[in-house]
Amino acid sequence: VLTTNRLRDALESDRFELVYQPLMHVTTRTVSHYETLLRLPVEDGVLGPEAFLPAAFRFGLMADIDRWVLKRVVRSLAELTRSMPNLKLSTNLSGFAFEDEGLAAYLRDVLKDHGVAGDRLVLEITEQLAVRFAASTDKQMTLLRDLGCQLAIDDFGSGYSSFSYLKRLPVDFLKIDGAFIKSLARDKVDQAMVRMVGEVARAAGIETVAEYVNSAATFELLAKYGIDYAQG
């Protein structure tokens, strides 16, 4: 059972870990950048975020985890770019990050301390959280973009207002909800949805990412629909 003390101890003792998942450019079939995924090692294995983030939410620790992740990702960029000079990393933020008025200043200091440019970082927020925290999302996104960071909407297509705010939010990437990708090769409705998202995103000057890509047939359809990146 995860208690507040165990989660605080994991933060203070740096026991969380990051794993890296590549995003492949669909046209060139080369790795564009990597998404960092948060994990928590425990006595009998490793926990994914679905196992500990609900507890972190209940205990009021999400803001601390957001800041830990940002600091660790920037540190990783500083370390890894010695051998991978063009490395770019993407990471998820909780909705609470967009209500943290000091977040942009914190990230600016972390980037400066590690000598990392903001344009090496892509920050993601899910569509549902972007809508839920709409009042503060615009301001926070502007501050983060001023640092050079790129922004992505994750799980795009999962909400009811998906297209209505694309002209308003200053985002660089749309990550299409995996529910539309898992059965893409055989589901005509999913194909229509993904094709439409690709068309709208291109019109808005936004690049697209398909998650949960699990077959060559899916990859070929993504290329056909003009989706920019594949992940999974």
N, C-alpha and C positions, 0 to 999 in steps of 0.2 A: 504494500500500500504506500502510495506516494504522499508524504506529509509535507507541510510547508517547510519544516526544518531540513528534510532531505533535499528539497528543491533549492532552498537557499544554500545549503552546503555544496550542491553541484555547481551553483553559480560562483560561490566564493572560492572553491577549490579547483575551478576550471575543468570540471569533469564532463561537461558537455563536449560533443565532438561534431565536426563537420565531415560530411562525405560529399563527393562531387559527381554530378551527372552531366555528361556532355550534351550540348545542343548542336546538331549538325545542320549546316546550310543545305537545303534541299537541292539546289541547282549545282553547286560545286562539290557537294558531298565531303566537305571538310568541316572540322569542328570549329564553330564560331566562338563559343564561350561555354562556361560551365555554370550550372546552378548548384548552389551549396544547400545541402539538406541537413537539418539538425537531428542529432541522435544523442541518447543518454545511455551510456553503459551502466549496467546494473550487475548484481552478483551472478545472475543466471542467464545473461544475454545482453541484448541491446534493445532499447525502446525507441520506437519512432514517435514523432510529435503527437500523433493521435492518442498516445498512451499517457503523455504527461502535460500537454498544453491545456487540456480542460482543468486539471488540478492547478496549474499555474494561473489560469484565469480566476478560479475560485479564490485563490490565496492572494490575488493582487500582485502577481509577479511578472505580468506580461511586459511591462515597460522595462524591467530589469533584464529580461531575456532579450528583448529587442536590442537593447544597448550592448549586451554581451555579444550577440550575433554580429552586429555591425563592427565592433572592435575586433573580433576574431577574424572576420572576413577581410577586413582591411589589413590586419597583420599577415594573413595568408597571402594576400596580394603582394605585400612588401617582400615576403620570403620567396614566393614562387616566381616572381617576375625576373629574378636573377637568371633563371634558366628558361623562362617563357616570357620574353619581353612584351609580347602583345596580348598577354592574358587579360581576360575580362571575366568577372564573377557576378553572378546574379543571386539575390537572396530575398526571401520573403520577410515582410514586416506584418505585424498584427495591426488591426484597426486602431489600437491604442497608440501606436507610434504616430499616427496622424493627429492625435490630440495632445501629444507631448510637445509643448511649445519650445522646449529646449533641445529637441532632437537634432535639428539642423546645426545648431551651434556645437553640440556634442560631436556630431559627425565631422564637422569642419576641423575641430581640434584633433580628432583621431587621424584624419587624413594627413594633416600637417605633421603630426608627431611621427608618422610612419613614412612620410615622403611619397605618398600615393596620390595620384590625380583622381579627381572625382569621376572622370569619364571612364574609369576602369570598373565602375560599379553600376549594376542594374538593380533597382529596388522594385519589388513586386508587392502588390496588394490585391486581394481577391475582389472580384466585381461586387459581391454582396457587401463586403466591408466598405468599399469605396462609396457605395450608395448609402449605407448606414451612417457613415461618418462624413456625409457630403458637405456639411457646414465647414468642416476644418480641412477636408481633403485638398481643395484647390489651393489654399494658402500654403499648406505643408509641401505640396508638390512643387509649387513655385520656388520655395526656399531650397528644396533639394536639387532642383534643376539649376539653380544659381550656383550650386557647388560643382556642377558639371555632370551630375549623376543622370543616368537614363532611368525611365520609369516604365513599368509594365503592369497591365491589368491581368490578373490570373483568373482562371476558371471563367473566361468570358463566354457568355451565352447561357449562364445558369440562372440569370435573373430575368425580371420582366421588363426592365428598362434598358436593356443592353446597348441599343444603338442611340438612345436619346441623348446621352451625355458625351458621346465621342468627340463632338465638336467643342466641348467645354473643357474636358480634362486634358492636360498637356502630357500625353503618354507617348512613348516610343514603340512599345510592343503590346500586342494582344496575345495572350496565351489561351487558345481555344479550350474550353472545358473538355476534359478527357472523355466525358460521356458521349460526345459526338465523334470521337476518334476510335474508340475501342472496336466498334463494329462497322467502321467506315467502308470497308471493302465490300460489304454485303447489304448495307442499309441505305436505301434511296433517300430517306428523309435526312439522315446524317450527312449524306453527300451534298444535298441541297443546302443545308445549313452551313457547312464548311465552305462551300463555294461562295455563298452569299457573304460570309464574314470576310473572306479573302478579298472580294470585290469592294466592299465598303471600306475595309482597312486601307486598301491601295488608294482609294479616292481620298481618304483622310491623311495619306502620307505616313501610315503606321505599319510597321512590320508585324508579321504574324508568326506564332509558334504553335505547333501541334504537339500536345503531350500524349503520352501512352501509345506511342507508335509501336506496333508489335508485329508488323509483317512487311514484306517487300511490296505487296499489293497496295497496302495503305500508303506506303512511301511514294509509290508511283502516282496514286491519286492526288496526293498533296502537291506533287510537282505539276500535275495537270491543272490543279485549281490555283496555282500561283502562291501557295503557302511558302513562307520564307524559310522556316526552321522546323526541324523535327527533334523530338526529345522522347526518351523512353526506351 
